[in-house]
Amino acid sequence: MAAHRGIRHVEIGVADLTRSLGFYRALLDLAPADGPAGGPGVAWLQAGPVLLKLVETEDGDLGGWVNDDLQRGIRHIGFKVGDVDLRAERVRDAGVPFTLPPLDAVGGVRIAFFQDPDGTHLEITDNHLRYHRVASPELAERERLAALARPRTAPPVFDHVAVTSADLGTALAFYRDTLGYEEIGQITQDQDPRGFLITYLLAGDAVIEVFTFTAPTTASPWTPDPGRHGFRHIAVAVGNPEREAARLVAAGARVAADGSLVDPDGVPLRPS
């Protein structure tokens, strides 16, 4: 799939722009970048193929987001690194607590989780996934070869956005069939009593991880509150934003007060 059809940037609300810039630059080595819209209280960071847009909002909070994957909507963003334990040393030395310390995860990857100063959930991961069901051997092999070529000291690059969906069929109809993102494969978390399944879709140069469960999920708390901290929206690159917006609405998205489109599970999107 052409890169222009994928994730362009992720917007994150922060309470203190200087503090957050220091965090992302020191712990994830993200470099300043020029974005499509700037101004006071806005900063752009280059995270490999995807940009992060930090927006300062002094009065705000996570708006009901909690660290529970059964809550629908955006769960975390993930970065590929050369070595999780090596990068985790820097996180630990900075005094940032892990929500999940480094461990070997199902699928053959090593992962760790922590949060930015305002509670945005971040993952670092290394190696490549051994999918339990491969939908695209070509894409899975591409991922394997990229992992083999990645040096241990390689800096973080943006890898994925994880979202929880109430229904896999609905999510695939939206992201695969409407936006055209190609399915890579699936990982089944057999050890998880919640019936946890992860489906991976290639979104340009990044990935969308769709979390689904046999256990009941809870509604996304996202609203277009301009003071929101944490995840604010995902910008998706499309050929014709107006036409694509109409297609997404026809596929089940609703239009929020700030102009964002919200997918059937409460994930805010901005076609651009």
C-alpha positions as CSV (number, residue, x, y, z in Angstrom):
1,M,0.0,0.0,0.0
2,A,1.2,3.5,-0.8
3,A,2.5,5.4,2.2
4,H,0.3,8.4,1.5
5,R,-2.8,6.3,2.4
6,G,-1.6,5.7,6.0
7,I,-1.3,7.4,9.3
8,R,0.2,10.9,8.9
9,H,0.4,12.0,12.6
10,V,-1.0,11.5,16.0
11,E,-2.1,14.5,18.1
12,I,-1.4,14.5,21.8
13,G,-2.6,17.1,24.3
14,V,0.0,18.1,27.0
15,A,-0.1,20.4,30.0
16,D,3.4,21.7,29.6
17,L,4.9,21.8,26.1
18,T,8.4,22.3,27.3
19,R,8.2,19.4,29.7
20,S,6.7,17.1,27.1
21,L,9.3,18.0,24.5
22,G,12.0,17.2,26.9
23,F,10.4,13.9,27.7
24,Y,10.0,12.7,24.1
25,R,13.3,14.0,22.9
26,A,15.3,12.6,25.9
27,L,13.6,9.2,26.2
28,L,12.6,8.5,22.6
29,D,15.2,10.6,20.7
30,L,12.4,12.3,18.6
31,A,13.7,15.2,16.6
32,P,11.9,18.5,16.0
33,A,10.0,18.7,12.7
34,D,8.0,21.0,10.6
35,G,4.3,20.1,10.5
36,P,1.4,21.3,8.4
37,A,0.1,23.7,11.1
38,G,2.1,25.4,13.8
39,G,1.7,28.3,16.1
40,P,2.1,29.0,19.9
41,G,1.6,26.0,22.0
42,V,2.1,23.5,19.2
43,A,5.2,21.4,18.5
44,W,5.9,18.7,15.9
45,L,8.3,15.7,16.4
46,Q,9.6,13.3,13.8
47,A,9.0,9.7,14.9
48,G,10.3,7.9,11.8
49,P,7.5,7.6,9.2
50,V,4.9,9.3,11.4
51,L,4.8,12.7,13.1
52,L,3.7,13.5,16.7
53,K,1.8,16.8,17.2
54,L,2.0,18.1,20.7
55,V,-0.6,20.7,21.7
56,E,-0.4,22.5,25.0
57,T,-3.7,22.8,26.9
58,E,-3.1,24.0,30.4
59,D,-6.5,23.1,31.9
60,G,-7.4,19.5,31.1
61,D,-7.0,15.8,31.8
62,L,-7.3,12.5,30.1
63,G,-11.1,12.9,29.9
64,G,-12.0,9.6,31.3
65,W,-9.4,7.5,29.6
66,V,-8.2,4.6,31.9
67,N,-5.4,2.0,31.5
68,D,-7.8,-0.8,30.7
69,D,-7.7,-2.3,27.2
70,L,-11.4,-3.2,27.5
71,Q,-12.2,0.5,27.1
72,R,-12.8,1.1,23.4
73,G,-10.9,3.7,21.5
74,I,-7.2,4.5,21.3
75,R,-5.2,2.5,23.8
76,H,-1.5,3.3,23.1
77,I,1.0,4.2,20.5
78,G,4.1,1.9,20.0
79,F,7.6,2.5,18.8
80,K,10.1,0.0,17.4
81,V,13.5,0.0,19.0
82,G,16.7,-1.9,18.5
83,D,16.7,-3.4,22.0
84,V,13.8,-2.9,24.5
85,D,16.0,-3.5,27.6
86,L,18.6,-1.0,26.4
87,R,16.0,1.7,25.8
88,A,14.3,0.7,29.1
89,E,17.5,1.6,31.0
90,R,17.1,5.2,29.8
91,V,13.4,5.3,30.9
92,R,14.3,3.8,34.3
93,D,17.2,6.2,34.8
94,A,14.9,9.1,34.2
95,G,12.7,7.9,37.0
96,V,9.7,7.1,34.8
97,P,7.7,4.2,36.1
98,F,6.8,1.3,33.9
99,T,3.1,0.3,33.6
100,L,4.5,-2.9,32.3
101,P,8.3,-3.6,32.8
102,P,10.2,-5.3,29.9
103,L,9.0,-8.8,29.2
104,D,8.8,-11.4,26.4
105,A,5.3,-11.2,24.9
106,V,3.2,-13.6,22.9
107,G,4.3,-13.5,19.3
108,G,8.1,-13.5,19.9
109,V,8.6,-9.8,20.7
110,R,9.9,-8.1,23.8
111,I,7.8,-5.1,25.0
112,A,7.6,-2.5,27.8
113,F,5.0,0.2,28.6
114,F,5.2,3.5,30.3
115,Q,3.3,6.8,30.2
116,D,4.3,10.4,29.2
117,P,4.0,13.2,31.8
118,D,0.3,13.6,31.1
119,G,-0.7,9.9,31.0
120,T,-0.5,9.1,27.3
121,H,0.3,5.3,27.1
122,L,3.5,4.4,25.2
123,E,5.0,1.1,24.2
124,I,8.5,0.1,23.0
125,T,9.0,-3.2,21.3
126,D,11.7,-5.0,19.4
127,N,12.1,-8.1,17.2
128,H,9.3,-9.1,14.8
129,L,5.9,-10.8,15.3
130,R,5.4,-14.5,14.7
131,Y,1.8,-14.3,13.7
132,H,-0.5,-17.1,14.6
133,R,-2.5,-16.5,11.5
134,V,-0.7,-14.8,8.6
135,A,-3.0,-12.9,6.2
136,S,-0.1,-11.5,4.1
137,P,3.1,-13.5,3.9
138,E,4.8,-10.7,2.0
139,L,4.1,-8.1,4.7
140,A,5.1,-10.5,7.5
141,E,8.3,-11.3,5.7
142,R,9.0,-7.6,5.2
143,E,8.6,-7.1,9.0
144,R,11.0,-10.0,9.7
145,L,13.7,-8.6,7.4
146,A,13.4,-5.1,8.9
147,A,13.9,-6.5,12.4
148,L,17.0,-8.5,11.3
149,A,18.5,-5.3,9.8
150,R,17.7,-3.1,12.8
151,P,20.9,-2.5,15.0
152,R,20.6,-3.0,18.7
153,T,21.3,0.7,19.3
154,A,18.7,1.8,16.7
155,P,16.6,4.8,17.9
156,P,12.8,4.5,18.3
157,V,10.6,4.9,15.2
158,F,6.8,5.0,15.2
159,D,5.3,1.6,14.7
160,H,1.6,1.4,15.6
161,V,-1.5,2.7,17.1
162,A,-3.5,0.2,19.2
163,V,-7.3,0.6,19.3
164,T,-10.0,-1.5,21.0
165,S,-13.0,-2.4,19.1
166,A,-16.3,-4.0,20.2
167,D,-16.5,-6.0,17.0
168,L,-13.8,-7.2,14.7
169,G,-16.0,-7.4,11.6
170,T,-17.1,-3.7,12.1
171,A,-13.4,-2.6,12.5
172,L,-12.3,-4.5,9.4
173,A,-15.2,-3.1,7.4
174,F,-14.0,0.4,8.4
175,Y,-10.2,0.2,8.3
176,R,-9.7,-2.6,5.7
177,D,-12.6,-2.3,3.4
178,T,-13.2,1.4,3.5
179,L,-9.7,2.9,4.2
180,G,-8.0,0.1,2.3
181,Y,-5.5,-0.9,5.0
182,E,-4.1,-4.4,4.3
183,E,-4.4,-7.1,7.0
184,I,-1.0,-8.5,8.0
185,G,-2.0,-11.2,10.5
186,Q,-3.3,-12.0,14.0
187,I,-2.0,-12.9,17.4
188,T,-4.3,-14.9,19.8
189,Q,-3.6,-14.3,23.5
190,D,-4.6,-17.7,24.6
191,Q,-3.4,-17.1,28.2
192,D,-5.8,-14.1,28.6
193,P,-9.2,-15.1,30.1
194,R,-10.8,-12.1,28.4
195,G,-10.5,-13.8,24.9
196,F,-8.0,-11.3,23.6
197,L,-7.2,-11.2,19.9
198,I,-5.0,-8.7,18.1
199,T,-5.4,-8.1,14.4
200,Y,-2.7,-6.1,12.6
201,L,-3.4,-3.8,9.6
202,L,-0.8,-2.0,7.6
203,A,-1.7,1.8,7.5
204,G,0.9,3.2,5.1
205,D,4.3,3.0,6.9
206,A,2.7,2.3,10.3
207,V,0.3,-0.3,11.7
208,I,-3.1,-0.3,13.4
209,E,-3.5,-2.9,16.0
210,V,-7.1,-3.8,16.5
211,F,-7.8,-5.3,20.0
212,T,-11.0,-7.4,20.3
213,F,-12.2,-9.5,23.2
214,T,-14.9,-12.1,24.0
215,A,-15.3,-10.2,27.3
216,P,-17.6,-7.1,27.2
217,T,-15.9,-3.9,26.3
218,T,-16.8,-0.4,27.6
219,A,-17.5,2.8,25.7
220,S,-14.7,5.2,24.6
221,P,-14.7,8.3,26.7
222,W,-13.4,10.5,23.9
223,T,-15.0,13.9,23.3
224,P,-13.8,16.9,21.3
225,D,-12.9,18.8,24.5
226,P,-10.3,21.4,23.4
227,G,-8.5,21.0,26.8
228,R,-8.1,17.2,26.5
229,H,-4.8,15.7,27.4
230,G,-3.5,12.5,25.9
231,F,-4.7,11.2,22.6
232,R,-6.7,13.8,20.6
233,H,-6.9,12.3,17.1
234,I,-5.2,10.3,14.4
235,A,-4.6,12.1,11.1
236,V,-4.9,9.7,8.2
237,A,-3.6,10.7,4.8
238,V,-6.1,10.4,1.9
239,G,-6.3,11.5,-1.7
240,N,-9.4,13.5,-1.3
241,P,-10.3,14.5,2.3
242,E,-13.9,15.5,1.6
243,R,-14.7,12.5,-0.5
244,E,-13.0,10.2,2.0
245,A,-14.9,11.8,4.9
246,A,-18.2,11.0,3.2
247,R,-17.1,7.4,2.6
248,L,-16.1,7.1,6.3
249,V,-19.4,8.5,7.5
250,A,-21.2,6.0,5.2
251,A,-19.1,3.3,6.8
252,G,-20.3,4.2,10.3
253,A,-18.2,7.2,11.4
254,R,-19.9,10.2,13.0
255,V,-18.8,13.9,12.8
256,A,-17.7,15.4,16.1
257,A,-18.1,19.1,17.0
258,D,-14.5,19.8,16.3
259,G,-14.7,18.4,12.8
260,S,-13.1,15.1,13.7
261,L,-14.6,11.9,12.4
262,V,-15.1,9.3,15.1
263,D,-15.1,5.6,14.1
264,P,-17.7,3.2,15.4
265,D,-15.6,2.5,18.5
266,G,-14.8,6.1,19.4
267,V,-11.4,6.5,17.7
268,P,-11.1,10.2,16.5
269,L,-9.7,10.5,12.9
270,R,-8.8,13.5,10.7
271,P,-8.7,12.8,7.0
272,S,-6.0,15.0,5.5
